[in-house]
C-alpha cells in the first residue's frame, strides 16, 4: 500500500510540474494559441 501512495504522490508532483511548465511557457511566449490555457 505504500507503493500505491508513492505512485499517487509522483503523479501529483508530475501534474504540478506540468502546470508550472505551462505557466512558464505562457509567461515566456506571451499569449499564443494557448490563450485558453493561459487565461487563469
Backbone atoms as SQL, in Angstrom:
CREATE TABLE atoms (id INTEGER PRIMARY KEY, chain TEXT, resi INTEGER, resn TEXT, atom TEXT, x REAL, y REAL, z REAL);
INSERT INTO atoms VALUES
  (1, 'A', 1, 'UNK', 'N', 0.828, -1.198, 0.000),
  (2, 'A', 1, 'UNK', 'CA', 0.000, 0.000, 0.000),
  (3, 'A', 1, 'UNK', 'C', 0.869, 1.256, 0.000),
  (4, 'A', 2, 'UNK', 'N', 2.090, 1.157, 0.459),
  (5, 'A', 2, 'UNK', 'CA', 2.960, 2.330, 0.425),
  (6, 'A', 2, 'UNK', 'C', 3.386, 2.643, -1.012),
  (7, 'A', 3, 'UNK', 'N', 3.513, 1.605, -1.834),
  (8, 'A', 3, 'UNK', 'CA', 3.877, 1.839, -3.228),
  (9, 'A', 3, 'UNK', 'C', 2.748, 2.564, -3.959),
  (10, 'A', 4, 'UNK', 'N', 1.514, 2.249, -3.589),
  (11, 'A', 4, 'UNK', 'CA', 0.358, 2.937, -4.181),
  (12, 'A', 4, 'UNK', 'C', 0.402, 4.429, -3.826),
  (13, 'A', 5, 'UNK', 'N', 0.699, 4.718, -2.564),
  (14, 'A', 5, 'UNK', 'CA', 0.794, 6.114, -2.138),
  (15, 'A', 5, 'UNK', 'C', 1.915, 6.830, -2.870),
  (16, 'A', 6, 'UNK', 'N', 3.029, 6.132, -3.051),
  (17, 'A', 6, 'UNK', 'CA', 4.172, 6.732, -3.731),
  (18, 'A', 6, 'UNK', 'C', 3.808, 7.049, -5.177),
  (19, 'A', 7, 'UNK', 'N', 3.068, 6.109, -5.798),
  (20, 'A', 7, 'UNK', 'CA', 2.642, 6.324, -7.182),
  (21, 'A', 7, 'UNK', 'C', 1.776, 7.575, -7.274),
  (22, 'A', 8, 'UNK', 'N', 0.838, 7.679, -6.344),
  (23, 'A', 8, 'UNK', 'CA', -0.077, 8.831, -6.355),
  (24, 'A', 8, 'UNK', 'C', 0.691, 10.124, -6.126),
  (25, 'A', 9, 'UNK', 'N', 1.643, 10.079, -5.201),
  (26, 'A', 9, 'UNK', 'CA', 2.446, 11.262, -4.918),
  (27, 'A', 9, 'UNK', 'C', 3.219, 11.694, -6.156),
  (28, 'A', 10, 'UNK', 'N', 3.805, 10.712, -6.841),
  (29, 'A', 10, 'UNK', 'CA', 4.584, 11.007, -8.034),
  (30, 'A', 10, 'UNK', 'C', 3.696, 11.638, -9.106),
  (31, 'A', 11, 'UNK', 'N', 2.497, 11.076, -9.241),
  (32, 'A', 11, 'UNK', 'CA', 1.553, 11.585, -10.233),
  (33, 'A', 11, 'UNK', 'C', 1.217, 13.041, -9.938),
  (34, 'A', 12, 'UNK', 'N', 0.946, 13.336, -8.682),
  (35, 'A', 12, 'UNK', 'CA', 0.578, 14.708, -8.320),
  (36, 'A', 12, 'UNK', 'C', 1.747, 15.663, -8.548),
  (37, 'A', 13, 'UNK', 'N', 2.955, 15.227, -8.221),
  (38, 'A', 13, 'UNK', 'CA', 4.094, 16.113, -8.412),
  (39, 'A', 13, 'UNK', 'C', 4.354, 16.328, -9.903),
  (40, 'A', 14, 'UNK', 'N', 4.122, 15.300, -10.714),
  (41, 'A', 14, 'UNK', 'CA', 4.266, 15.457, -12.164),
  (42, 'A', 14, 'UNK', 'C', 3.240, 16.442, -12.690),
  (43, 'A', 15, 'UNK', 'N', 2.013, 16.335, -12.191),
  (44, 'A', 15, 'UNK', 'CA', 0.945, 17.246, -12.595),
  (45, 'A', 15, 'UNK', 'C', 1.316, 18.675, -12.227),
  (46, 'A', 16, 'UNK', 'N', 1.824, 18.853, -11.014),
  (47, 'A', 16, 'UNK', 'CA', 2.277, 20.164, -10.554),
  (48, 'A', 16, 'UNK', 'C', 3.344, 20.716, -11.482),
  (49, 'A', 17, 'UNK', 'N', 4.305, 19.864, -11.816),
  (50, 'A', 17, 'UNK', 'CA', 5.397, 20.271, -12.685),
  (51, 'A', 17, 'UNK', 'C', 4.876, 20.699, -14.046),
  (52, 'A', 18, 'UNK', 'N', 3.918, 19.928, -14.580),
  (53, 'A', 18, 'UNK', 'CA', 3.333, 20.260, -15.880),
  (54, 'A', 18, 'UNK', 'C', 2.666, 21.633, -15.826),
  (55, 'A', 19, 'UNK', 'N', 1.937, 21.900, -14.746),
  (56, 'A', 19, 'UNK', 'CA', 1.280, 23.196, -14.606),
  (57, 'A', 19, 'UNK', 'C', 2.311, 24.317, -14.531),
  (58, 'A', 20, 'UNK', 'N', 3.387, 24.078, -13.797),
  (59, 'A', 20, 'UNK', 'CA', 4.445, 25.074, -13.698),
  (60, 'A', 20, 'UNK', 'C', 5.032, 25.370, -15.072),
  (61, 'A', 21, 'UNK', 'N', 5.280, 24.306, -15.844),
  (62, 'A', 21, 'UNK', 'CA', 5.863, 24.466, -17.170),
  (63, 'A', 21, 'UNK', 'C', 4.911, 25.242, -18.080),
  (64, 'A', 22, 'UNK', 'N', 3.620, 24.916, -17.997),
  (65, 'A', 22, 'UNK', 'CA', 2.626, 25.642, -18.798),
  (66, 'A', 22, 'UNK', 'C', 2.637, 27.119, -18.425),
  (67, 'A', 23, 'UNK', 'N', 2.655, 27.377, -17.134),
  (68, 'A', 23, 'UNK', 'CA', 2.693, 28.756, -16.650),
  (69, 'A', 23, 'UNK', 'C', 3.902, 29.479, -17.210),
  (70, 'A', 24, 'UNK', 'N', 5.061, 28.841, -17.112),
  (71, 'A', 24, 'UNK', 'CA', 6.299, 29.431, -17.595),
  (72, 'A', 24, 'UNK', 'C', 6.219, 29.697, -19.088),
  (73, 'A', 25, 'UNK', 'N', 5.688, 28.710, -19.835),
  (74, 'A', 25, 'UNK', 'CA', 5.574, 28.866, -21.285),
  (75, 'A', 25, 'UNK', 'C', 4.649, 30.038, -21.609),
  (76, 'A', 26, 'UNK', 'N', 3.558, 30.158, -20.870),
  (77, 'A', 26, 'UNK', 'CA', 2.623, 31.254, -21.107),
  (78, 'A', 26, 'UNK', 'C', 3.294, 32.592, -20.837),
  (79, 'A', 27, 'UNK', 'N', 4.035, 32.680, -19.748),
  (80, 'A', 27, 'UNK', 'CA', 4.701, 33.938, -19.415),
  (81, 'A', 27, 'UNK', 'C', 5.811, 34.253, -20.404),
  (82, 'A', 28, 'UNK', 'N', 6.482, 33.215, -20.881),
  (83, 'A', 28, 'UNK', 'CA', 7.637, 33.402, -21.751),
  (84, 'A', 28, 'UNK', 'C', 7.214, 33.785, -23.164),
  (85, 'A', 29, 'UNK', 'N', 6.220, 33.078, -23.699),
  (86, 'A', 29, 'UNK', 'CA', 5.807, 33.312, -25.071),
  (87, 'A', 29, 'UNK', 'C', 4.743, 34.388, -25.183),
  (88, 'A', 30, 'UNK', 'N', 4.186, 34.792, -24.042),
  (89, 'A', 30, 'UNK', 'CA', 3.046, 35.685, -24.126),
  (90, 'A', 30, 'UNK', 'C', 1.856, 34.863, -24.605),
  (91, 'A', 31, 'UNK', 'N', 0.816, 35.533, -25.024),
  (92, 'A', 31, 'UNK', 'CA', -0.381, 34.813, -25.439),
  (93, 'A', 31, 'UNK', 'C', -0.239, 34.346, -26.880),
  (94, 'A', 32, 'UNK', 'N', -0.305, 33.030, -27.067),
  (95, 'A', 32, 'UNK', 'CA', -0.257, 32.469, -28.414),
  (96, 'A', 32, 'UNK', 'C', -1.548, 31.705, -28.636),
  (97, 'A', 33, 'UNK', 'N', -1.480, 30.553, -29.263),
  (98, 'A', 33, 'UNK', 'CA', -2.687, 29.757, -29.470),
  (99, 'A', 33, 'UNK', 'C', -3.096, 29.039, -28.186),
  (100, 'A', 34, 'UNK', 'N', -2.398, 29.307, -27.097),
  (101, 'A', 34, 'UNK', 'CA', -2.706, 28.651, -25.828),
  (102, 'A', 34, 'UNK', 'C', -3.488, 29.567, -24.904),
  (103, 'A', 35, 'UNK', 'N', -4.045, 30.645, -25.406),
  (104, 'A', 35, 'UNK', 'CA', -4.665, 31.612, -24.503),
  (105, 'A', 35, 'UNK', 'C', -5.798, 30.996, -23.692),
  (106, 'A', 36, 'UNK', 'N', -6.363, 29.894, -24.149),
  (107, 'A', 36, 'UNK', 'CA', -7.356, 29.202, -23.329),
  (108, 'A', 36, 'UNK', 'C', -6.695, 28.674, -22.056),
  (109, 'A', 37, 'UNK', 'N', -5.496, 28.098, -22.225),
  (110, 'A', 37, 'UNK', 'CA', -4.775, 27.536, -21.081),
  (111, 'A', 37, 'UNK', 'C', -4.242, 28.653, -20.184),
  (112, 'A', 38, 'UNK', 'N', -3.818, 29.738, -20.809),
  (113, 'A', 38, 'UNK', 'CA', -3.150, 30.813, -20.068),
  (114, 'A', 38, 'UNK', 'C', -4.121, 31.775, -19.424),
  (115, 'A', 39, 'UNK', 'N', -5.417, 31.536, -19.598),
  (116, 'A', 39, 'UNK', 'CA', -6.404, 32.514, -19.174),
  (117, 'A', 39, 'UNK', 'C', -6.380, 32.752, -17.672),
  (118, 'A', 40, 'UNK', 'N', -6.049, 31.712, -16.914),
  (119, 'A', 40, 'UNK', 'CA', -6.072, 31.765, -15.437),
  (120, 'A', 40, 'UNK', 'C', -5.969, 33.184, -14.902);
